[in-house]
Amino acid sequence: MAVKNEKKKIVACVAEFNPLHSGHLRLFDAVKRDLMPDIFAVILSGNFSERGDVMVKNKHIRAQWAINAGADVVMELPFFYAVNCAEKFAAGAMKILSCFGAPLTVAFGSESGNVNDISVLSDKIHNESEHEKSLIKQNLKSGMSLIRARAAALDENDFFTPNNTLALEYVHAMKKYGFSPYTIKREGSFSGLETDGNFASAQAIRNCVFSGRFNEIERFLPDYVSNTLENCVFNDDLFSLVSYRLNTMTVDEIAALPEVIEGLENRIKQAAKTAKSYDELINAIKSKRYTMARIKRILLYAVAGLDKNKLDELYSAPAYARVLAVKDDKKDALKILGENLITSYSDFLSAPESVKAAIELENKVDDIYFVLSKEKENFNTVFVK
């Protein structure tokens, strides 16, 4: 159990930092200015993202970015939550933060910028009427993705933007633990590819890194990030592993992967036989109903050997904390985590079996990233037997 933290004001955010940029720094500045926390924690996705992308840099480098930006402690969001839909992503992050106990404030950026509006709609989507549920089913049958189907059914098409969608799930998930929300209005476009404004999206920055156009993005990145963006890892680097895995799996094995429904396994198997690149594979599988993010996550599940049954078992694991980085003068913050903290192999051996399974999966996907990485010397595990 976590130690009660009545004397510590704890604020946390959930992030990927793929890579960390000026928009993230704006949130950090707002937290420090408005909330003045004693402990500022970050829950950081590991080496793969919620949308199924390979992170440009490994989790240890990105955790150090967070420390340089002003975080006090960085904890890892396990793969099976980090690479998942918004609802599970948010639920997993709040579960990890529960290791700190309450009170705690969760800070995030959103296109709305209004906590009350987010809270009202969050309650609505998690308490849908029978009529609204029926409309969602109809919209799904017409080929819409779940997010678009829900937005249309609730007549909230303008609200269901990427960061708002995550915010809705954060607010819902944190209620279970008694956490408080704090948000700032996001500036710039989440998915825009422009680099001529005051802020650039992470996608725009990654595109520039991929094509070597560093001069276009230097002003959006602190030096401690831009100086480390050589030899990055991209989705294309994953293609050989994905192709091998899909072509050696049976259709039934593909059907058992999380998020595969309604015969999608046949579409995946057929595409795997002919695709000559990662993008060609994704484009051959995706449709209006099955988003690119969902397809990319499925490909990662395949490479990781994670099926629906294993995933359900992992959800049952109690909350635990693996620290990726901590400031030297904030190491006392780890005491609050109590027995939930896992930092050594002996901690691993004494953990519940479900936690061991979760950590073994994490080590496996870290090994996959190690294979893809161009900088072997910069990669290390949290603990080694």
N, C-alpha and C positions, 0 to 999 in steps of 0.2 A: 504494500500500500504506500501511496505517497504521503509524505509528511505534510501536515497542514501548513499553509503559507500565509497566515494572517498578517505577518509583519513584512511581507514582500509583495510589491505590486508587480505582477507578471503580465506582460503583453506578448502575444505571439502572432506570427504570420505564417502562412503556408506558401511555399514557393517552389519553383523549378530552377530559376536563374539560368535560362538556356539561350543566351547568357544573361548575367546581371547587367542592367542598363539604367539610364537616367530615370525612367519611370519607377523602377524599384527604389532608387535613392530618394525619390520624392515621397514615397510612402514611409520610408525609414525616417526621413526628416519630420514628417507630420506626426509620427508616433512619438518621437523624442520630444517634439514641441508641445503637443496637445495632451499626451498621456503620461510623460515623464516616468517611465517604468524603472523599477529597481533591477528587473531582469527582462531582457528582450530576447525571446526565443524564436527560432525559425525551425519549422518542420519542412525539411527539404527532400524532394523526390530523389531517388537514387540515380542510376545511370540510364533510365528510360523514362519517357514522359507520359503524362495522362493521355495525350493524343497518339501515343504509340511511336513517338520519334526517339531516335538515339540521341542522347545528350551530347553536345559538342565537346564537353570536357567531363572528366570523371567527377564523381560526387565529392571527393576530398578536395579537389581544386575549387569546385564551386562552393563548398562549405567555407573554405578560407576566404573566398570573395565576400561571403556573407559577414564573416567576422570583420574583415577590413571595412565593410560598409557600415558597421555599427552594431551587429548582432552580438549577444553575449554567449549564447549557446546554440548549436545547430544539431538537431536530431533528425534521424532518417525516417522517411515515410516508406514502409516496406513495399516491395515491388507489386504485391497483389492488391494493394490499395492505390499505389502511385500510377499504375497502368490499368485504369479502370474508368467507368463512367463517372460523371460528376458527382452523383449521389454517393457512390462508394468511396471515391477520392476524398470527399469532404468528411464522410463518416469515419474513415480511417485516420485522417489527420486529427479530428477531435478526440478519437480514442487514444492516440499517442499523447496528446496534450493533457488528457485526464491523469496522466502520471504525475503532473504537477499539482493536481487537485484544484479546487476553486477557492477564492475568486480568481478569475483570469479573463482578460480581454483579448479577443481575436480581431486583428486588424487586416483589412483587405481593400484592394481597389475594386471599383465597380463603375460601369457606365452610368448607373443611376446616381450614386453618391448620396443616397437618402436611405438611412437605416430603416425608417418607418415603412417606406414604400416596399422595400425588400422583404421586411418581416410580414407585412400584410399578404403579399403575393405568395411568400413561402408557405404560410399557413393554408392558403387557398389550394395550392397545388398538392399539398399533402392531406387535404380533406376534400377531394373532388366529389361533386354530386354524381349521382347515377347518370344523369343527363350528360354531364361533362365527360365522364368515363366512356359513354357510348359514342360521343363525338370523336374522342381520341381514337377509339377503335376504328371508326369509319375513316378517319384521316390516315391511320396507319395502313389500312387496306388500299387506300388510294396511292400509296407509295411514299408517303411522307416519313421522315425520320421521327423518332419519338419527341425530340425537342420541338420540331416544327409542328407536329401533330398536337402537342399540348398547347403551344402558343396560339394556334388557330382556334382550338376548342375554347380557350379562355379569353379569346379576343385580345391577346397581349403580344402581338407579333413584334412590336417595337421594343419590348422589354427583354425578350429572350436573346440578348447578345451574349457572347462567350463569358465575359467576366461577371455579368449579372446572373447568368445561369449557375455559375459556381457560387456566387454570393447567396443565392436562394438556398442552396444545399448547405453551405456553411451555417447559415442562420438556423436552419432546421436541425442540423446535427448538434450544434452547440447547446441547444435547449436541454438535451439529455443530461448535460453535465453542469448546467447553471452558468455557462460562460456568457459574456457580454460582447456584442458586436460593435465594431468601429469601422467606418469606411470613408474613403476619400474618392472623389469623382475622378475617374480615369481620363486622362487627356490623350488625344491621338487615337488611332485605329488599332484594334487588336490584331486584325489580319491584313491591314493595309501594307503595301510593299513600298510605300514612299519613304524617302529618307531626307526630305527637304523641309520638314516642319520642326517644331520644338522637341517632339518626341518621336521615336520610331518603334515599331512593334518588334518583338523578339524574332518573328518570322522574317521581317525585312532585314534585320541585322544578320541573321543566319544566311540569308540569300547572298548578302554582300560578302560574308566570310567565305562562303562556298566558292564564289566566283573571284575572290581575291581583291575585292573593291574596298579595302580597309579605309581608304581616305574618305569614303562617304559616311562612315559610321563612327569615326574616332570621337566626335563631339558627343556621342550618346553613351560612351563607355568611359568609366574611370580607368586610369592607367594600369591599375593592378589587374584589370580584366583584359584590356586590349593587348597588354604585353604577354598574355598567355594564350592568345588565340591562333597560334600556329599549330599545324598538325592536328586539326580538329577531326572529330569522328562524325560521319553523316549516315543517313539512311542507306545510301548506295552501298556502303561498306558491309551492310547486313545481308545483301542479296544472296550471296553464295550459300550462307548458312540457312536462310529461309527456303531457298530453292531446294537444297538437299533435303531439308526436313519435310517439306510438303510432298516432295516426290517419293519419299520413302514411307510416308504415312498412308494408311488405308482411308477410304472415304469415311468409314465408321469412326476412326480415330480423329479425323478432322471434325466430324459432327459432334464429338465429345468436348471440343474446345469451348471455353467460355465465349459467350456472345454469338455463337454460331446457331442459327435457327432456320427453320423453314426451307431446308434444302440448300442453304448457302454453301454447305460442304462440297456439293457437286460443282458449283461455280468456281470455288477456290481450287479444287483439284484440277479442273480443266485448264484454268489460267496458269497454274504452276507448270503444266506440261509444255507450254509454248512461250512463256514470258522470257525475255532476254535481259531484262533489267528490273530493278526494284519498282521504278515508276510505271513501267509497262505492266507489271504484275498487279499493282494497286489499281490502276485504271481499268484493267480487265475485270476486276472483281466488284468495284464500287458501283453504286446505283443511287437513285434518289432515296431509297429506303435505307440503304447501308452506307453510312458516311465513310469518308476516307479515314477518319480517326478510328472508327470501329474496326475497319479492315486492318489497319496497321497494328492495333492492339492484338487482334487475332493472330497475326503473323508472329508477334512476340510470344504469345502464349504457346504457339507451336514450337518455336525454338527452345523455349524454357521447359517444355514438357508438362505444362500446367493444364489439366482438364477441369471440367465443371465439378466433379466430385472432390478433387484435391482443393479447389478454391473454396468450396463450402466448408471444408474442414479447417482451412486457414482462418476463415472468418471467426471461428470459435476461439481462437487464441486470445488469451488475456492481454491487456495492454502491456507493452514493454518499450523500453527506450534504449536505442543505440545512438550514442553521441558521436557525431562526425568531427566536431570542432568545438572548442570552448576557450574563451578568453582566460588568460592566466589569472587575472584578478577576480574572476567570476566562478571559479571552480567550486566554491561553496554552494552554488546553485544546484549542483548535482546531488547534494545531500537531500534536497526536497524530493528527488525521484525515488529515494529509498530502494526497496528490493526490486522495483521495476527496472532498474538500471542494469544493463548488460554491457560490460566492457572487456571481459576476459573470457578465455576458454573455460575456466572453472565456473563462471556465471552461466555459460552455455550448458555445461553438463548438469547443473542443478535446476535448469529451467524446465517448465512443463513440456511435455512431448509436443504439444501444438506450437509452442514457441520455438522449440528446436527445429520443427519442420519449416516454420517460416524463415528462420535464419539460414537453414540449409538451402532453401530456395534462393534467398538473397545472395548467398555465396555462389550459387550456380549461375545466376544472371550476371553477377560481377565477373565471373570467369568468362562468360560470353563477351562482355564488354572488353575484357582484357585481350581477347583474341582480336577484336576489332581495332583496339587502340594502337596508335602509331608511336606512343610514348610509354613504353613498358616501364621505364624507370620511375615514372611519376605515379604509378598505380600501386596501391597497397590495400590490404584488407583491414578491417577493424581489429581483428585478432587472428592469430595464427596458432594452430596446434603445436 
